[in-house]
Each structure stands twice: as structure tokens, then as C-alpha cells.
């Protein structure tokens, strides 16, 4: 992935954070992308992200009340 593609994805993600979506819509988006299964478990090759997200939650870099945003 080029820097330009990465930056475009980051801008898209930031814009989508401002949109109101339901938990179901968010999960569906990740399932359709092949990142999560319907039980919200990471799929291969994204399983390493589970550890990253867990670490971010522990370090409080991600709001543990993220549900209130979606």
C-alpha cells in the first residue's frame, strides 16, 4: 500500500468516525471486508490486530466506551 493510499484510507476513516452508525452496521462493514467474523473475532490475516487493539485498550489509547460512538 502506498503512502497516498494509506493517507486516503485514514481520511476516509476519520470522516466515517463522524458519521452515526449502529453497532450492527459497523460489524457488517468489518465482516464484509473480511476483517471480522459475525462473532466479532478477527479473521486471518488480521488476527494479530486483536493483540494490538487489546494493548490500546489497556493503555487507554482507545476509549473502552467506544460503543457510545457507534
PyMOL Python script that loads the backbone (N, CA, C, O; Angstrom):
from pymol import cmd

cmd.read_pdbstr("""\
ATOM      1  N   UNK A   1       0.856  -1.166   0.000  1.00  0.00           N
ATOM      2  CA  UNK A   1       0.000   0.000   0.000  1.00  0.00           C
ATOM      3  C   UNK A   1       0.904   1.231   0.000  1.00  0.00           C
ATOM      4  O   UNK A   1       1.831   1.337   0.803  1.00  0.00           O
ATOM      5  N   UNK A   2       0.623   2.142  -0.898  1.00  0.00           N
ATOM      6  CA  UNK A   2       1.432   3.355  -0.982  1.00  0.00           C
ATOM      7  C   UNK A   2       1.042   4.336   0.122  1.00  0.00           C
ATOM      8  O   UNK A   2       0.000   4.192   0.762  1.00  0.00           O
ATOM      9  N   UNK A   3       1.889   5.324   0.328  1.00  0.00           N
ATOM     10  CA  UNK A   3       1.581   6.355   1.329  1.00  0.00           C
ATOM     11  C   UNK A   3       0.305   7.101   0.963  1.00  0.00           C
ATOM     12  O   UNK A   3      -0.491   7.437   1.840  1.00  0.00           O
ATOM     13  N   UNK A   4       0.106   7.360  -0.320  1.00  0.00           N
ATOM     14  CA  UNK A   4      -1.095   8.070  -0.762  1.00  0.00           C
ATOM     15  C   UNK A   4      -2.349   7.247  -0.476  1.00  0.00           C
ATOM     16  O   UNK A   4      -3.363   7.788  -0.035  1.00  0.00           O
ATOM     17  N   UNK A   5      -2.279   5.934  -0.730  1.00  0.00           N
ATOM     18  CA  UNK A   5      -3.425   5.064  -0.445  1.00  0.00           C
ATOM     19  C   UNK A   5      -3.706   5.010   1.055  1.00  0.00           C
ATOM     20  O   UNK A   5      -4.858   5.066   1.485  1.00  0.00           O
ATOM     21  N   UNK A   6      -2.636   4.901   1.843  1.00  0.00           N
ATOM     22  CA  UNK A   6      -2.791   4.871   3.297  1.00  0.00           C
ATOM     23  C   UNK A   6      -3.434   6.164   3.793  1.00  0.00           C
ATOM     24  O   UNK A   6      -4.359   6.130   4.604  1.00  0.00           O
ATOM     25  N   UNK A   7      -2.945   7.300   3.307  1.00  0.00           N
ATOM     26  CA  UNK A   7      -3.495   8.589   3.730  1.00  0.00           C
ATOM     27  C   UNK A   7      -4.955   8.728   3.328  1.00  0.00           C
ATOM     28  O   UNK A   7      -5.758   9.272   4.086  1.00  0.00           O
ATOM     29  N   UNK A   8      -5.304   8.242   2.142  1.00  0.00           N
ATOM     30  CA  UNK A   8      -6.699   8.293   1.698  1.00  0.00           C
ATOM     31  C   UNK A   8      -7.582   7.443   2.605  1.00  0.00           C
ATOM     32  O   UNK A   8      -8.692   7.850   2.948  1.00  0.00           O
ATOM     33  N   UNK A   9      -7.098   6.262   2.995  1.00  0.00           N
ATOM     34  CA  UNK A   9      -7.860   5.403   3.905  1.00  0.00           C
ATOM     35  C   UNK A   9      -8.014   6.045   5.278  1.00  0.00           C
ATOM     36  O   UNK A   9      -9.076   5.944   5.893  1.00  0.00           O
ATOM     37  N   UNK A  10      -6.976   6.699   5.757  1.00  0.00           N
ATOM     38  CA  UNK A  10      -7.052   7.372   7.057  1.00  0.00           C
ATOM     39  C   UNK A  10      -8.061   8.518   7.012  1.00  0.00           C
ATOM     40  O   UNK A  10      -8.819   8.709   7.962  1.00  0.00           O
ATOM     41  N   UNK A  11      -8.077   9.276   5.927  1.00  0.00           N
ATOM     42  CA  UNK A  11      -9.049  10.359   5.783  1.00  0.00           C
ATOM     43  C   UNK A  11     -10.467   9.805   5.743  1.00  0.00           C
ATOM     44  O   UNK A  11     -11.377  10.369   6.350  1.00  0.00           O
ATOM     45  N   UNK A  12     -10.651   8.704   5.030  1.00  0.00           N
ATOM     46  CA  UNK A  12     -11.961   8.062   4.973  1.00  0.00           C
ATOM     47  C   UNK A  12     -12.384   7.591   6.360  1.00  0.00           C
ATOM     48  O   UNK A  12     -13.534   7.779   6.758  1.00  0.00           O
ATOM     49  N   UNK A  13     -11.465   6.985   7.090  1.00  0.00           N
ATOM     50  CA  UNK A  13     -11.775   6.502   8.445  1.00  0.00           C
ATOM     51  C   UNK A  13     -12.158   7.659   9.357  1.00  0.00           C
ATOM     52  O   UNK A  13     -13.105   7.547  10.135  1.00  0.00           O
ATOM     53  N   UNK A  14     -11.435   8.764   9.272  1.00  0.00           N
ATOM     54  CA  UNK A  14     -11.753   9.928  10.101  1.00  0.00           C
ATOM     55  C   UNK A  14     -13.125  10.489   9.753  1.00  0.00           C
ATOM     56  O   UNK A  14     -13.877  10.885  10.643  1.00  0.00           O
ATOM     57  N   UNK A  15     -13.454  10.525   8.474  1.00  0.00           N
ATOM     58  CA  UNK A  15     -14.771  11.014   8.056  1.00  0.00           C
ATOM     59  C   UNK A  15     -15.867  10.086   8.551  1.00  0.00           C
ATOM     60  O   UNK A  15     -16.924  10.543   8.987  1.00  0.00           O
ATOM     61  N   UNK A  16     -15.618   8.787   8.486  1.00  0.00           N
ATOM     62  CA  UNK A  16     -16.627   7.825   8.922  1.00  0.00           C
ATOM     63  C   UNK A  16     -16.816   7.844  10.432  1.00  0.00           C
ATOM     64  O   UNK A  16     -17.899   7.519  10.919  1.00  0.00           O
ATOM     65  N   UNK A  17     -15.781   8.218  11.182  1.00  0.00           N
ATOM     66  CA  UNK A  17     -15.925   8.325  12.638  1.00  0.00           C
ATOM     67  C   UNK A  17     -16.946   9.394  13.015  1.00  0.00           C
ATOM     68  O   UNK A  17     -17.578   9.317  14.068  1.00  0.00           O
ATOM     69  N   UNK A  18     -17.099  10.376  12.158  1.00  0.00           N
ATOM     70  CA  UNK A  18     -18.047  11.458  12.426  1.00  0.00           C
ATOM     71  C   UNK A  18     -19.476  11.077  12.067  1.00  0.00           C
ATOM     72  O   UNK A  18     -20.422  11.746  12.482  1.00  0.00           O
ATOM     73  N   UNK A  19     -19.635   9.998  11.294  1.00  0.00           N
ATOM     74  CA  UNK A  19     -20.965   9.538  10.908  1.00  0.00           C
ATOM     75  C   UNK A  19     -21.552   8.674  12.015  1.00  0.00           C
ATOM     76  O   UNK A  19     -20.828   7.948  12.695  1.00  0.00           O
ATOM     77  N   UNK A  20     -22.847   8.754  12.189  1.00  0.00           N
ATOM     78  CA  UNK A  20     -23.519   7.901  13.165  1.00  0.00           C
ATOM     79  C   UNK A  20     -23.870   6.584  12.486  1.00  0.00           C
ATOM     80  O   UNK A  20     -24.604   6.557  11.499  1.00  0.00           O
ATOM     81  N   UNK A  21     -23.343   5.507  13.021  1.00  0.00           N
ATOM     82  CA  UNK A  21     -23.669   4.175  12.520  1.00  0.00           C
ATOM     83  C   UNK A  21     -24.040   3.297  13.704  1.00  0.00           C
ATOM     84  O   UNK A  21     -23.580   3.519  14.824  1.00  0.00           O
ATOM     85  N   UNK A  22     -24.859   2.320  13.451  1.00  0.00           N
ATOM     86  CA  UNK A  22     -25.225   1.393  14.514  1.00  0.00           C
ATOM     87  C   UNK A  22     -24.111   0.369  14.694  1.00  0.00           C
ATOM     88  O   UNK A  22     -23.249   0.207  13.830  1.00  0.00           O
ATOM     89  N   UNK A  23     -24.146  -0.304  15.812  1.00  0.00           N
ATOM     90  CA  UNK A  23     -23.171  -1.367  16.069  1.00  0.00           C
ATOM     91  C   UNK A  23     -23.270  -2.436  14.980  1.00  0.00           C
ATOM     92  O   UNK A  23     -22.255  -2.956  14.516  1.00  0.00           O
ATOM     93  N   UNK A  24     -24.503  -2.760  14.578  1.00  0.00           N
ATOM     94  CA  UNK A  24     -24.731  -3.761  13.526  1.00  0.00           C
ATOM     95  C   UNK A  24     -24.103  -3.319  12.204  1.00  0.00           C
ATOM     96  O   UNK A  24     -23.472  -4.122  11.518  1.00  0.00           O
ATOM     97  N   UNK A  25     -24.274  -2.048  11.847  1.00  0.00           N
ATOM     98  CA  UNK A  25     -23.691  -1.539  10.601  1.00  0.00           C
ATOM     99  C   UNK A  25     -22.162  -1.599  10.651  1.00  0.00           C
ATOM    100  O   UNK A  25     -21.515  -1.951   9.665  1.00  0.00           O
ATOM    101  N   UNK A  26     -21.598  -1.254  11.798  1.00  0.00           N
ATOM    102  CA  UNK A  26     -20.142  -1.292  11.942  1.00  0.00           C
ATOM    103  C   UNK A  26     -19.630  -2.723  11.814  1.00  0.00           C
ATOM    104  O   UNK A  26     -18.654  -2.978  11.108  1.00  0.00           O
ATOM    105  N   UNK A  27     -20.288  -3.652  12.496  1.00  0.00           N
ATOM    106  CA  UNK A  27     -19.881  -5.057  12.418  1.00  0.00           C
ATOM    107  C   UNK A  27     -20.020  -5.573  10.993  1.00  0.00           C
ATOM    108  O   UNK A  27     -19.128  -6.254  10.487  1.00  0.00           O
ATOM    109  N   UNK A  28     -21.136  -5.253  10.346  1.00  0.00           N
ATOM    110  CA  UNK A  28     -21.356  -5.698   8.966  1.00  0.00           C
ATOM    111  C   UNK A  28     -20.232  -5.199   8.056  1.00  0.00           C
ATOM    112  O   UNK A  28     -19.763  -5.931   7.185  1.00  0.00           O
ATOM    113  N   UNK A  29     -19.808  -3.963   8.259  1.00  0.00           N
ATOM    114  CA  UNK A  29     -18.739  -3.397   7.447  1.00  0.00           C
ATOM    115  C   UNK A  29     -17.445  -4.194   7.596  1.00  0.00           C
ATOM    116  O   UNK A  29     -16.781  -4.495   6.605  1.00  0.00           O
ATOM    117  N   UNK A  30     -17.086  -4.539   8.841  1.00  0.00           N
ATOM    118  CA  UNK A  30     -15.868  -5.312   9.075  1.00  0.00           C
ATOM    119  C   UNK A  30     -16.004  -6.751   8.590  1.00  0.00           C
ATOM    120  O   UNK A  30     -15.030  -7.339   8.122  1.00  0.00           O
ATOM    121  N   UNK A  31     -17.196  -7.320   8.697  1.00  0.00           N
ATOM    122  CA  UNK A  31     -17.421  -8.687   8.205  1.00  0.00           C
ATOM    123  C   UNK A  31     -17.308  -8.710   6.685  1.00  0.00           C
ATOM    124  O   UNK A  31     -16.656  -9.587   6.119  1.00  0.00           O
ATOM    125  N   UNK A  32     -17.946  -7.742   6.024  1.00  0.00           N
ATOM    126  CA  UNK A  32     -17.889  -7.689   4.559  1.00  0.00           C
ATOM    127  C   UNK A  32     -16.469  -7.469   4.056  1.00  0.00           C
ATOM    128  O   UNK A  32     -16.112  -7.931   2.973  1.00  0.00           O
ATOM    129  N   UNK A  33     -15.655  -6.762   4.843  1.00  0.00           N
ATOM    130  CA  UNK A  33     -14.261  -6.535   4.462  1.00  0.00           C
ATOM    131  C   UNK A  33     -13.385  -7.750   4.758  1.00  0.00           C
ATOM    132  O   UNK A  33     -12.222  -7.793   4.358  1.00  0.00           O
ATOM    133  N   UNK A  34     -13.953  -8.752   5.471  1.00  0.00           N
ATOM    134  CA  UNK A  34     -13.202  -9.955   5.792  1.00  0.00           C
ATOM    135  C   UNK A  34     -12.283  -9.803   6.992  1.00  0.00           C
ATOM    136  O   UNK A  34     -11.414 -10.645   7.223  1.00  0.00           O
ATOM    137  N   UNK A  35     -12.470  -8.732   7.760  1.00  0.00           N
ATOM    138  CA  UNK A  35     -11.612  -8.479   8.913  1.00  0.00           C
ATOM    139  C   UNK A  35     -12.126  -9.208  10.150  1.00  0.00           C
ATOM    140  O   UNK A  35     -11.339  -9.770  10.912  1.00  0.00           O
ATOM    141  N   UNK A  36     -13.449  -9.201  10.356  1.00  0.00           N
ATOM    142  CA  UNK A  36     -14.075  -9.864  11.499  1.00  0.00           C
ATOM    143  C   UNK A  36     -15.068 -10.907  11.021  1.00  0.00           C
ATOM    144  O   UNK A  36     -15.558 -10.844   9.893  1.00  0.00           O
ATOM    145  N   UNK A  37     -15.367 -11.883  11.903  1.00  0.00           N
ATOM    146  CA  UNK A  37     -16.484 -12.782  11.632  1.00  0.00           C
ATOM    147  C   UNK A  37     -17.707 -12.236  12.374  1.00  0.00           C
ATOM    148  O   UNK A  37     -17.607 -11.218  13.060  1.00  0.00           O
ATOM    149  N   UNK A  38     -18.855 -12.897  12.246  1.00  0.00           N
ATOM    150  CA  UNK A  38     -20.085 -12.388  12.854  1.00  0.00           C
ATOM    151  C   UNK A  38     -20.059 -12.424  14.373  1.00  0.00           C
ATOM    152  O   UNK A  38     -20.910 -11.813  15.019  1.00  0.00           O
ATOM    153  N   UNK A  39     -19.084 -13.138  14.958  1.00  0.00           N
ATOM    154  CA  UNK A  39     -18.928 -13.147  16.414  1.00  0.00           C
ATOM    155  C   UNK A  39     -17.940 -12.070  16.867  1.00  0.00           C
ATOM    156  O   UNK A  39     -17.547 -12.026  18.033  1.00  0.00           O
ATOM    157  N   UNK A  40     -17.545 -11.203  15.932  1.00  0.00           N
ATOM    158  CA  UNK A  40     -16.610 -10.094  16.180  1.00  0.00           C
ATOM    159  C   UNK A  40     -15.197 -10.574  16.502  1.00  0.00           C
ATOM    160  O   UNK A  40     -14.451  -9.893  17.205  1.00  0.00           O
ATOM    161  N   UNK A  41     -14.835 -11.743  15.988  1.00  0.00           N
ATOM    162  CA  UNK A  41     -13.468 -12.254  16.122  1.00  0.00           C
ATOM    163  C   UNK A  41     -12.688 -11.894  14.866  1.00  0.00           C
ATOM    164  O   UNK A  41     -13.223 -11.944  13.759  1.00  0.00           O
ATOM    165  N   UNK A  42     -11.419 -11.530  15.041  1.00  0.00           N
ATOM    166  CA  UNK A  42     -10.592 -11.210  13.890  1.00  0.00           C
ATOM    167  C   UNK A  42     -10.341 -12.463  13.066  1.00  0.00           C
ATOM    168  O   UNK A  42     -10.139 -13.547  13.614  1.00  0.00           O
ATOM    169  N   UNK A  43     -10.355 -12.307  11.739  1.00  0.00           N
ATOM    170  CA  UNK A  43     -10.079 -13.407  10.813  1.00  0.00           C
ATOM    171  C   UNK A  43      -8.652 -13.275  10.313  1.00  0.00           C
ATOM    172  O   UNK A  43      -8.049 -12.204  10.390  1.00  0.00           O
ATOM    173  N   UNK A  44      -8.117 -14.379   9.798  1.00  0.00           N
ATOM    174  CA  UNK A  44      -6.786 -14.349   9.184  1.00  0.00           C
ATOM    175  C   UNK A  44      -6.839 -13.422   7.975  1.00  0.00           C
ATOM    176  O   UNK A  44      -7.848 -13.438   7.270  1.00  0.00           O
ATOM    177  N   UNK A  45      -5.859 -12.649   7.703  1.00  0.00           N
ATOM    178  CA  UNK A  45      -4.584 -12.464   8.393  1.00  0.00           C
ATOM    179  C   UNK A  45      -4.625 -11.342   9.433  1.00  0.00           C
ATOM    180  O   UNK A  45      -3.581 -10.799   9.796  1.00  0.00           O
ATOM    181  N   UNK A  46      -5.802 -10.997   9.907  1.00  0.00           N
ATOM    182  CA  UNK A  46      -5.971  -9.858  10.809  1.00  0.00           C
ATOM    183  C   UNK A  46      -5.940 -10.232  12.286  1.00  0.00           C
ATOM    184  O   UNK A  46      -6.150  -9.372  13.141  1.00  0.00           O
ATOM    185  N   UNK A  47      -5.682 -11.495  12.600  1.00  0.00           N
ATOM    186  CA  UNK A  47      -5.727 -11.938  13.995  1.00  0.00           C
ATOM    187  C   UNK A  47      -4.715 -11.203  14.877  1.00  0.00           C
ATOM    188  O   UNK A  47      -4.936 -11.055  16.079  1.00  0.00           O
ATOM    189  N   UNK A  48      -3.614 -10.746  14.293  1.00  0.00           N
ATOM    190  CA  UNK A  48      -2.622 -10.003  15.079  1.00  0.00           C
ATOM    191  C   UNK A  48      -3.175  -8.672  15.563  1.00  0.00           C
ATOM    192  O   UNK A  48      -2.702  -8.130  16.562  1.00  0.00           O
ATOM    193  N   UNK A  49      -4.173  -8.142  14.863  1.00  0.00           N
ATOM    194  CA  UNK A  49      -4.775  -6.879  15.284  1.00  0.00           C
ATOM    195  C   UNK A  49      -5.479  -7.000  16.628  1.00  0.00           C
ATOM    196  O   UNK A  49      -5.602  -6.017  17.359  1.00  0.00           O
ATOM    197  N   UNK A  50      -5.940  -8.197  16.953  1.00  0.00           N
ATOM    198  CA  UNK A  50      -6.624  -8.396  18.227  1.00  0.00           C
ATOM    199  C   UNK A  50      -5.708  -8.004  19.386  1.00  0.00           C
ATOM    200  O   UNK A  50      -6.139  -7.344  20.332  1.00  0.00           O
ATOM    201  N   UNK A  51      -4.458  -8.410  19.304  1.00  0.00           N
ATOM    202  CA  UNK A  51      -3.497  -8.046  20.341  1.00  0.00           C
ATOM    203  C   UNK A  51      -3.225  -6.555  20.375  1.00  0.00           C
ATOM    204  O   UNK A  51      -3.074  -5.968  21.447  1.00  0.00           O
ATOM    205  N   UNK A  52      -3.162  -5.944  19.206  1.00  0.00           N
ATOM    206  CA  UNK A  52      -2.931  -4.502  19.125  1.00  0.00           C
ATOM    207  C   UNK A  52      -4.091  -3.753  19.761  1.00  0.00           C
ATOM    208  O   UNK A  52      -3.882  -2.827  20.545  1.00  0.00           O
ATOM    209  N   UNK A  53      -5.319  -4.153  19.425  1.00  0.00           N
ATOM    210  CA  UNK A  53      -6.486  -3.490  19.999  1.00  0.00           C
ATOM    211  C   UNK A  53      -6.548  -3.701  21.501  1.00  0.00           C
ATOM    212  O   UNK A  53      -6.889  -2.778  22.240  1.00  0.00           O
ATOM    213  N   UNK A  54      -6.223  -4.899  21.962  1.00  0.00           N
ATOM    214  CA  UNK A  54      -6.226  -5.176  23.402  1.00  0.00           C
ATOM    215  C   UNK A  54      -5.207  -4.286  24.108  1.00  0.00           C
ATOM    216  O   UNK A  54      -5.484  -3.746  25.178  1.00  0.00           O
ATOM    217  N   UNK A  55      -4.035  -4.138  23.511  1.00  0.00           N
ATOM    218  CA  UNK A  55      -2.998  -3.291  24.101  1.00  0.00           C
ATOM    219  C   UNK A  55      -3.437  -1.828  24.130  1.00  0.00           C
ATOM    220  O   UNK A  55      -3.194  -1.128  25.113  1.00  0.00           O
ATOM    221  N   UNK A  56      -4.080  -1.366  23.064  1.00  0.00           N
ATOM    222  CA  UNK A  56      -4.560   0.016  23.033  1.00  0.00           C
ATOM    223  C   UNK A  56      -5.604   0.256  24.111  1.00  0.00           C
ATOM    224  O   UNK A  56      -5.601   1.305  24.756  1.00  0.00           O
ATOM    225  N   UNK A  57      -6.497  -0.706  24.313  1.00  0.00           N
ATOM    226  CA  UNK A  57      -7.497  -0.571  25.368  1.00  0.00           C
ATOM    227  C   UNK A  57      -6.823  -0.517  26.736  1.00  0.00           C
ATOM    228  O   UNK A  57      -7.205   0.288  27.586  1.00  0.00           O
ATOM    229  N   UNK A  58      -5.823  -1.373  26.952  1.00  0.00           N
ATOM    230  CA  UNK A  58      -5.129  -1.398  28.241  1.00  0.00           C
ATOM    231  C   UNK A  58      -4.379  -0.097  28.500  1.00  0.00           C
ATOM    232  O   UNK A  58      -4.309   0.369  29.638  1.00  0.00           O
ATOM    233  N   UNK A  59      -3.822   0.486  27.446  1.00  0.00           N
ATOM    234  CA  UNK A  59      -3.088   1.741  27.590  1.00  0.00           C
ATOM    235  C   UNK A  59      -4.016   2.946  27.503  1.00  0.00           C
ATOM    236  O   UNK A  59      -3.570   4.091  27.579  1.00  0.00           O
ATOM    237  N   UNK A  60      -5.307   2.681  27.345  1.00  0.00           N
ATOM    238  CA  UNK A  60      -6.341   3.714  27.281  1.00  0.00           C
ATOM    239  C   UNK A  60      -6.143   4.673  26.109  1.00  0.00           C
ATOM    240  O   UNK A  60      -6.530   5.839  26.174  1.00  0.00           O
ATOM    241  N   UNK A  61      -5.529   4.159  25.030  1.00  0.00           N
ATOM    242  CA  UNK A  61      -5.418   4.963  23.823  1.00  0.00           C
ATOM    243  C   UNK A  61      -6.675   4.833  22.985  1.00  0.00           C
ATOM    244  O   UNK A  61      -6.892   5.601  22.048  1.00  0.00           O
ATOM    245  N   UNK A  62      -7.501   3.858  23.327  1.00  0.00           N
ATOM    246  CA  UNK A  62      -8.801   3.691  22.684  1.00  0.00           C
ATOM    247  C   UNK A  62      -9.827   3.749  23.797  1.00  0.00           C
ATOM    248  O   UNK A  62      -9.678   3.085  24.823  1.00  0.00           O
ATOM    249  N   UNK A  63     -10.855   4.531  23.600  1.00  0.00           N
ATOM    250  CA  UNK A  63     -11.898   4.679  24.612  1.00  0.00           C
ATOM    251  C   UNK A  63     -12.605   3.345  24.812  1.00  0.00           C
ATOM    252  O   UNK A  63     -13.173   2.813  23.858  1.00  0.00           O
ATOM    253  N   UNK A  64     -12.589   2.780  26.031  1.00  0.00           N
ATOM    254  CA  UNK A  64     -13.269   1.498  26.260  1.00  0.00           C
ATOM    255  C   UNK A  64     -14.778   1.600  26.091  1.00  0.00           C
ATOM    256  O   UNK A  64     -15.465   0.584  25.979  1.00  0.00           O
ATOM    257  N   UNK A  65     -15.288   2.812  26.072  1.00  0.00           N
ATOM    258  CA  UNK A  65     -16.719   3.031  25.855  1.00  0.00           C
ATOM    259  C   UNK A  65     -16.991   3.362  24.398  1.00  0.00           C
ATOM    260  O   UNK A  65     -17.882   4.154  24.092  1.00  0.00           O
ATOM    261  N   UNK A  66     -16.230   2.759  23.503  1.00  0.00           N
ATOM    262  CA  UNK A  66     -16.345   3.034  22.075  1.00  0.00           C
ATOM    263  C   UNK A  66     -17.759   2.821  21.562  1.00  0.00           C
ATOM    264  O   UNK A  66     -18.163   3.433  20.573  1.00  0.00           O
ATOM    265  N   UNK A  67     -18.516   1.950  22.233  1.00  0.00           N
ATOM    266  CA  UNK A  67     -19.890   1.680  21.811  1.00  0.00           C
ATOM    267  C   UNK A  67     -20.730   2.944  21.764  1.00  0.00           C
ATOM    268  O   UNK A  67     -21.662   3.035  20.964  1.00  0.00           O
ATOM    269  N   UNK A  68     -20.419   3.919  22.605  1.00  0.00           N
ATOM    270  CA  UNK A  68     -21.232   5.135  22.614  1.00  0.00           C
ATOM    271  C   UNK A  68     -21.031   5.955  21.342  1.00  0.00           C
ATOM    272  O   UNK A  68     -21.837   6.833  21.035  1.00  0.00           O
ATOM    273  N   UNK A  69     -19.954   5.669  20.601  1.00  0.00           N
ATOM    274  CA  UNK A  69     -19.686   6.402  19.373  1.00  0.00           C
ATOM    275  C   UNK A  69     -20.318   5.758  18.153  1.00  0.00           C
ATOM    276  O   UNK A  69     -20.429   6.385  17.100  1.00  0.00           O
ATOM    277  N   UNK A  70     -20.732   4.499  18.294  1.00  0.00           N
ATOM    278  CA  UNK A  70     -21.318   3.804  17.142  1.00  0.00           C
ATOM    279  C   UNK A  70     -22.737   3.402  17.431  1.00  0.00           C
ATOM    280  O   UNK A  70     -23.396   2.805  16.579  1.00  0.00           O
TER     281      UNK A  70
END
""", "prot")
cmd.dss("prot")
cmd.show_as("cartoon", "prot")
cmd.util.cbc("prot")
cmd.orient("prot")
